[in-house]
């Protein structure tokens, strides 16, 4: 009897098919099934989740039912097929009827287990109750790993799937009920802010609350003045002149008079005496291997991209068989991991082959290891040696991400770096000054991964004795508010409070931005008026829900389900009961809440001290219909191909000019669109460049006409005068089916 295999993505299915031997393709509506005749194996690619939780018809209306009932009524939500799921479900049922085995080969994490063992099997087992189920667990999509995993199929990880299902149910119950309750309560203020509803979610609301607390601290900050005395010394050096800055031991001075007295005493001195030099050498070990969290922090910090773009690019490199699976909690390699096979591939690489050769010469083939082997996957590893500018990279961003991942991996095998921290004490007319500087002595692993290197000072050989003084300064300063969060610091914040998972954190940040709660400007996140007002209102009556301790408590129950220590139903019921208590607590304080809302409604704009946006628009929610007489249709889900950090906005002017404009004013990038027809941004992305596809609808010769273009590819075609480039119908490799770009 035949076997059916379920894959989560088309590229993964194709890689498995390529590895297992000759196959033919069977066309279905919108996708292809791979049939390995020798193994009698049908490989069916899905499109992520094919089922999702929605409110049942009884609860569709926001006013027909009490929102509290969504928590208490088990029939308030139901899992139904996604809009695109029909053909996939039909295929699953078709092959289930003729197969006696089913291999789940979806992504090897909780989400993948949930898609395969619940979404897919929900449609398979009713058709074939006796079908045998096993699981293919992949760390890479390379042929040898696929063959090895295929020969050692594992018992399905139902606990992992149930953990993902519990998360989906809990977040649906909380999100649907809380969004409805808060939105109906806040309706007058939301109307003034031109928002249809206030989106509330277990993780996103806790994250927004933390961002709000920092934003409030910044807005309410009142600087204090202080004074410092600084002496600029000119020590003797063998090379170029160096200025050594030393600071008075009593800095900072709260009273200007105290600082002025000392400054008046020493301001004209031209020499000082170095009384003590303390050198503290130390070694710096290579970094730990990369788990998902560490990788996202590395990429957001060094490339200035968002966490969502970083994770997406890692997934692309995985599907193209260039790196190992990017969703992992492990930062420790198992003892039997074969590093040699991957290092050997890199010996001839023009970018870092010389470094690898030195590793082999010095027998440095064992990496500096981490502390956590989660047992799901090894740390993120470059499994192919790819040359710079290789056509294997679909975008320049992929190349940059690979370079960082590869160099970080190679740094694990490097020698320790050596640095010296020097503390110098200087006497100027009995006034004591202190100076500290850090010098790199031996680069070690920094040689291959300079992006890991902190900022070092120039080496200064200091000895006790007289030293020239260039000048002495009395500086007036002010205390500064804490900085706003960047992509990197938000990820650290979420990890600290256990908000979301390694894989979902980027999407939660993106959701807040899509909801106009926050805005990313030059790598920094500002809380917008809608987000600020929402948190400012809710904190007084519902801080028990907003506090990250609640969502962290939920995560412990989800982990217990994953580890087999708690049933899915027990976790759902426990969280449901606790959230019902929090929900009732919110309702009990509604009178106080409504009183505060009246004040907010009358006060108008609550934004204070915002200067970063031009024209004073920071913190204000953009209008949903028009901006300066320009119709705004929608925002892209991907980022601007030029700056890689901001979304692009679809603009239609009064004279029917149509184009996409980067929402970051400093970028100034724009993409033209055809003048005729009505454009609509789709969520589907071009497989060549990674930007959103645009659907153009119109009429020609009184007949309806619609077609798809990729704006990035189309602009490239206009610039290079290549006819047809950018029109999806003329693409030789890919075609758009149901709004999704797929291989022909």
N, C-alpha and C positions, 0 to 999 in steps of 0.2 A: 504493500500500500504506500502511496506517496506521503511525503512530509511537507508541511508548510512552515515557513520561517517568517517572523514578523520583524521588520526593521523600522526604526523611527524616522529615518531620513533617506531620501533617494540616493545620495552619494554613498552612504554607509551600505545600503543594499547592493549597489553596484560594486563596491569594493569587495564585499563578501562573495558576490557572484564571480568576480574576476579571480578570486583566490581559490575557489572550489572547483574550477574547471570550466570547460566549454558550456555555453548556455545559449538559449534563444529567448527573445523577449516576446511577451504577450501583451498586446495593447488593451488597456481599459480606459474608461472615460477620465482623461486627465492625467494618467500615469501608466507605468509599465510594470509588469511582473516578470521577474527573471526565472526561467525554468532550466534547471540543470537536469538533463535527461538521464545521465548516467547514475545520478544519485536519486532520481525521481523527486527532486526538491523544488518547491515553488517559494521564491523569496518575494515577499510583499512589502513594499515601502509604504509607510504611513506619512502623515504630515503633522507630526507632533500629536497633541491631544485631539482625539476625534469626538470626545464627549466632554461636556462641561455642565456645571451646576447653574441652574436658573430658578427663578421663582415659578411655582406652578400657576396655572391660569387663575386660580382663586386669589392669588396674591399679586397679580400683575399690576392692578391699580394700587396706587400709593395711599389712597384714602378709603378704599372699600374695606380694608382689614387693618386692625391694630398692628402696628409694626412689632409690638412685643410678641405677638403670636408667631412670628417667624422663628423666634427662639424656642417656643414651647411646642409648636405643632410640627411633628415629624413629617407631615405631608406638605410643608411650606416650600420646600426646595426639592428639585428632582434633577437627575443627571440625564441630559438629552444630547442628541448628536449636534455637533457644530454645523454651521451652514455649509461647509465644504465636505462634510464627512460621508455623504451618501454613497459615492462611488467606492470609497474605501471599505465601508461596511458591507456593501454588496459583494466585493471581492473576498472579504474575510469569510462570509457565509458560503460563498460559492466553493472555495477551496476547502473549507471545513467539512463539507459534505463528502469529499473524495479522499481526505487525508486521515491517517490514524495517529499521526504525531504532529505536535506543534512545538517549534523551537522559538522562544522569545529572544530576539537579538536586538532589542531596543537599547538605547544608551544605558551604560552600566552605572546608573545612579538611582536615587529614590524616584526621581521624576520619570526616568526611563522605565523602571520597574512598574510604576503606576500605569503608564501608557500601555505597556505590553501585557501585564498580568491582570489588569482590571479593564481598561478601555477596550483592548482588543479581545480578551477572553470573554468579556460580557457579550460579545457578538458571535463568538465561536462556539462556546459550550452549549448554548441552547440548540444549536444545529447538530452538534456531535458530542453527546454526553460522555462518550468513552474515550475521547481523544487524550493521548498522553502528552504531558507538557514538561519540557525541560528548558534550560536557559543557556544562552551563549554569552559568556562574559569576556568582553574585549578591553584590553588596555591600549591597543593601537589598531589601526586598520591595515597594517602591513600583512602581506601574504602569509609569512611564517607564523605570525601570532594568531591569525584567523584559523589557519589549519590546526594549530596546536589547541586552540580553544574549542574548535569543532570536534576534535577527538576527545575532549574532556568536558562534555556538557555538564552543567551543575544543576542541583536541585533548585527549583525556582525560589527566589527571595520574596516570598509572599509577605513577610513582615515589612520589608522595605516598601512594597507596593501599598500595604495597608497604612503605613506611616504617611505616605503621600496622599492617600485618600482621606485620612483623618484631617490632614492639613487643609485639603480642599473643602471638606464639609465645614470645619470650624471657621475658616475664613469666609465662606459663603454666608453662614448664619450670622456671624458678627458683621460682615460688610453690608449685607442686605438690610438687616434690622437697624444698625446704627446709622447708616447713610440716610435711610428713610426718616428716622426719628429726628436726627439733627437737622436735616434739610428742611423738614416741615416746620421745625421750631425756628430756624434762622431765616425763613423765607423773605421777610421784609428787608433784612440786611443783604441777603444774597441778591435780591432784585436790584438794590442800589449798586452792588458790585458787579452786576451783569453776569452772574453765575447761575446756572440752572439748578445745581444741587451742590451739596458739600460732601465730597467723597470721604468716607471714613473706612479705615482698614486697620486690622490688628497691628501689622508691622509698619505700614506707611504712616499711620497717625502717631505712633510712638517716635518714629524717626523725625517727623515734622515737629513734634513737641520738643525734641532735643535741639533741633535747628532753631526753633522759635526762642528757646531759652538763651541761646547764644546771640541771636539777633536782638532780643530784648536787652541783653546785657550791653551790647554795642550801642544801641539807640539811647539807653539810659545813662551811658557812661559820662561821667564828669571828670575831666582831666585835672590832675594836681600838678602844680609846678614844683620842680626841684632843680638843683644845680650840681654840676660836677666839675672837678678840676682835673685837667689832663695835661701831661707833659710829653712832648715829642722828642725822643732822644735820637742821637746819631751814632750808634755803635760802630766800631771799626769792623769791616767785613772784607773778605778777599775779593768779592765780586762787586756788583753795583751797590750804590748807596742804599741804605735801608733805614726807614724811620720806625723806631720802636715806640709804640704808644703805651704809656703806663698811667695808671689812675691813682688818685689819692686814696689812701686806705680808709678814709671816712666817707667816701662817696656812697650814696648820694646825700647832699645837704638839703634839709627841708627849709632852712632859713638862708636867704641870700646873704645876710650880714655875716653869718659864720663862714661861708665860702669866700666872701669878699675879703675878710680879714686875712685869711691864709694866702689868698691870691696876691693881695697887695704886698705881702711879705716876700714872696718868691718870684713875682712875675718877671723880673729882669735877670734872673740867674741864668748863666750860660753853661754851667757844669753841674753835674750831680755825681754821686758816688754809688756804684753798684756794691751793695754790702753783702748780698747773698744770691747765689744761683743754685737752684735745685732742679736737677734733671731726672725725670721719671720715665725710663724706657718701658715699653710694653709691646706685646705682640697682639696682632689682630687676626683672629681666625677667619678662614673663608666663610661665606654665608651658608645658611641651611638650604637644602633643596627647596624648590618652589611648590607649595600647594596652591590652590586656586586663590585664596585670599592674598598670599604673598605676591603671586604673579600679578594680580589686579593692581595692587599697590605699586609694584615696580613699574608697570606700564603707564598707569595714570600719572605717576610722578615724573617719569622721564620723557614721556611723549606728549603730555598735556592733553590726552584724550579722556573721554568719559569712561566710567567703569563699564557701561553697557557696550560701548564700541570695543573696548579692550576684550571683553568676554566673547563678543561676536567674532572678533578677529582670531582669537585662540581657537574657537570652534571651527572656523574656516580652515585653519592650518591643520587641525586634527583630521577633518574630512578629506583634506588633500594629502594625507599620509605623511605629513612633515613633522608633526609633534605627537606625543602620546595624549591620551585622554585628558582634557584640561579641567575636568570637574573632580577634584580630589581633596580630601582633608589631610592626606599624608605629606609630611615633609621629611620622611625617613625612608630610605631604600631598604628593601629586604636584603638579607645577606647573600642570597643567591642571584641577585640582579646582575645581568651580564652587561656591564658597562663597556667592556672591550669591543663588542660588536658595533657600538655607536661611535666610540672614540676612533676606531679604525677607519670608519667612513669619512672622518673629518681630517685625516692626515693630509690629504691633498687639497683641502679647501683653501682658496687664495686669501680669504679673510683671516682665518685663524689656524691654518694648517701648521705653521711654524710652531705655534704654542703647543699644539697636540703632540708634535714630534718631540718637543722637549719633555712633555709629560712621560712619554714612553721611554725616552733616554734615561730619565731620572726615576723610572719605575713608580711614577705617581698615578696609579690606576684605581686607587680607592678614594672615594670622595669624603669630604667632611659631611657627616650625616646629621640629620635632625633628631627629633625626639618622639615623633608621633607616626606610627605606621597604622593607619586606620583600617587596613585590610581591604579597602575598596579598590584602590589603584596605587601604583607608584607615583612619586612626584612628577610634575610636568617635565618631560624630557624631549630634546630634539632627537628624532629617530632617523632623520635624513640629513645629509650634508648638502646644503643648497647654496650655490654660488650667488654672489651679489648680482643684481639685475637679471636673475634667472627668470625665464617665462613661467616658471612654476608659481611665482608670486603674481597674483591677480591684481594687486594694488601695491603702491609704494608703502602703505601702512603695514601690510603683511610682511614685507621685507624688514621693516624697522622692528616689528614685534619679534620676528624670528631672530634677528640679530641679538636683541636683548636676552631672549630666552636661551639661545645657544651659548652666548658669552657667560651668562650667569651659571649655566650648567658646567662649562669648562672651568669656571672659577672655583668650583667645589674641589677640584683636584690640585689647585695651586698651593704654593707655600704660604705660610703666614706672612702678613705684612708686618713691618716693624716701624714704630713711631716713638717719638720722644716728646713728652709734655714738659715744658720748662717754665718754672716760676722764678721771676727775678724781683728782688727788692732793691729799691733805689732811695737814697737819702738826698734831699734837696733842702739845704738849710734846716736840718732836723725834721723836715716833713717827709713822711714815709709814703712812697708810691709803690704800687704792685703792678707787675705786668705778667701776662701768661701767653704763651704761644705754643702751637703744635706743629711739629716737623715730621715729615715722612722720611725715614731712613732707608728702608728696603720696600719696594712696591709689592713684591709677592703677587698675590692673586689680583691685585688692582691692575696689573699690567694688561690682563685680558678683559677685565670688567671695570674700566675707569669710572663708569656711572655709579658705582658703589662707593667711590672714594669721597670722604668728606673734604671740606676745604682746608688745605694745609697752608701754614705760613712758610716763608722763605727761611732756610736754615741760617741761624745766627750763632756764631761761636762767642759766647759771652763769658767774661772773667770779672772777678772783683776788681774794683779800681775806678778811676775817674772816667766819666762818659760825658761827651758834649750834649748840651741841651739846645735844640733848635728853637723851641718856643714853649711857653706854657699858656694854656687856655682856660678861661672860665666860661662854661657853657650852660645856658639856661635851657631846660628841657621840660617836657610834659609827659606824664604817664599816658600810655596808649591802651585802648580797649583790646580785648582779645581778638585774634583774627577770625574772619569768617571761614567756613569750612571749604576745603577743596575736595576733589574727587578722592584723593588719597586719604585725607583726614576723615572724610565721611565713612569710608570703608573701615578705617581703624575704629571709629566711633561705633559702628554697627557690630564689629567683631567684639569690642569691649562689652557691649550690652547684650550680645547674643541675639541681635535683631536679624531675622531672616536666616537664610542658609548661604553658603559660599556661592551658590548658583543664582539665587533669587535677589541678592543684595543690589546688583546693578539695575535690575528691573524695578525695584522699589524706588530707587532714586529717580529713574526715568519717569515713573508714574507720577511722582510729586511734581516733576517739571511739566508733564503733559497736562496735569490738572491746574496749572498756573499757580501752584502753591509756592514754588521756588523758581528761580531763574539762574542759569549758569552764565556768568559773564567773565570772560578771560580767566577761566579755570577756577573761578570763585562762585559760590552759591549764595544768592541773596534770597531772603524770605519775602515773597510778594504780599501785597495788601490782603488778598483773600486768605492766604495761609496764616498770616500774622493775626488777622481778625478772628479767624476760626479758633486758633489755639488760645488767643487772649481771652476769648469768650468761654471756651470749654474748661480751661485750667482751674477755674474757681469751683466748678461743680462736678468735674469728671476726671480729676487728676489720677484717680485710682485706675482708670482705664488707660490714660495716656502714659502713665509711668512705665518705662521699659520693663520693670519687674514683672508686670502681668504677661507680656508676650514672652519674656524669658521663661516664666513659669509654664506657659503653654509649650514651649520648645522642649522642656524636660519630659513632658508627657508624650510628645511626638517621638522623641529619642527612645523612650521606653517601649513604644510600639515597634520601632525599628529593631530594637534589641530583643524583641520577643518577651518582654517583661510585663506587657499590658496589652489587652485586646484593643482593637480599633474602636469598638463601641464604647468601651470603658473610658477611653481617652476623650472621645467626643462628648459623652454624657457628663464627665467631670468638668470639662471646660465649659460646656453649655450651662451647667448649674452656676458656676462662678460668674460667667458673663451675665446671666440673668440677674444675679445679685447686683452687679455693677450697673446694669441697665435700669433696674428699679431705683437704685441710688440716684441716678441721673434724673429720673422722673420726679423723685421726691424733692429735688432741689430746683425744679423748673421755675417756680415763682421767682426765686432769686436770680435765676438765669435770665428770665424774660425781662426783669427790671434792668439788668445790665445791658440787655440787647437794645432796650429803648434808648439808653444813654448812647450806645454805639451808633444807633440809627440816626440820632440827632447830631452826633459829632461829625459825621461825614468822614473825611479822610483821616485815618489814624496813623498815617506814615509820618515819621519825624526823622530829620537829619539824614536824608538820603541824597547823596551827591554823585554816585558813581555813574548813573545813567544820564545821558545827555537829555536836555530839555526837561529835567526833573521828573522823568517817568519811572524811575526805579521804585519798585514796590507797588505800582499800580497795575491792576489786572488789565490786559489789553482788551479792547472792545471786541465783541464776538462778530460784529457785522461789518463795520467800516473803520478805517484808520486814515485820516486825512483825505477822505473822499475815495479811497481805494478799497475795493472789495477784497476781503480776506477769506479765501475758501478753506484752507486747512494748513497744517504743518506737516512736514515730512517726519517719518519715524526714524529715518537715518540722519546722519550728520552731514553737514556741508562738505563736499569733496575737497575743498581747498583748505579750510581751517581745521576740519576734523573735530570741531567742538560744539558747534551750534546747529540747531535745526534750520531747515529752509522753509520759507513761507510762500505759498502759492498766491500770487498777486494778479488781479484782473482789474485794470483801470477802467475809467468811465468810457474811454474811447476804444475799449475792448483789446487793449494790449495785454498780453499774458506772459508771465515769466515767474521764475522762482528766485527768491532773494534770501540771502543768508540773514538770519535774525540777529547776528552779531554785527553791529554797525561798523566795527573796526575792520571787518573782513572785506566787505564791499563785493563779494562774489555774487554773481547772478547767472542763471541758466535760462536761455530763451525757450519759448514754447511755440508751436504752430499757431498762427493768427486765427485760422478758421477752426470751428468746433469748440466744444466745451471740455476743458481739461478736468480730470479728477485724479488726485493722488491716491494710489493704492498702497496697501501695506506690503504687498509683494515687492521683492527687490531684484534688480538685475543681477544675474549670475556672473556677469563679466566685471562690473565695476562696484556692485554693492549698494547702488542708490535706488530709491523708490521708483517703481514703474508708474507711468502716467497713462491713463485711459482717455482717449480723445473720442468724443461722441458728436455727431453732427449729421448733416444731410448732404447728399450729392445727387443731382438729377432727381429730386423729390424722393429719393430713397434713403433710408436710414443707413448711416455709415459709422462704424467704430473701429478703432485700431489702437495699438499700444506703442509707446515709445519709451526709451530710456533717455531722460534729458541730458545726462552726462555724455553718453555715447553720441547723442544727436548733435550736441554742441561740438564734439570732437570731429564729427563728420562735416559740419559746416566749416570749421576752422581748416580742416585738411582737404576740403572739397571732395570727400568720398561720398558719392551718391548712395543713398539708402542706409547709410550707417546710423544706427540709433533706432530705426524702425524694427520692432521686434519680429515682424513678419518676414523681414529679409535677413534675419540673423541665421547664419549657417549652422550654428551649434545649439541654439536654444529657441524655445517657443513659449509664448505666454498662454497658459490654459487656466481658466477660472481665476485670473488675476495673479497666477503664480508662474514665475519663470522656471521652466524645466528643460532638461536636456532632450533634444530631439531623438 
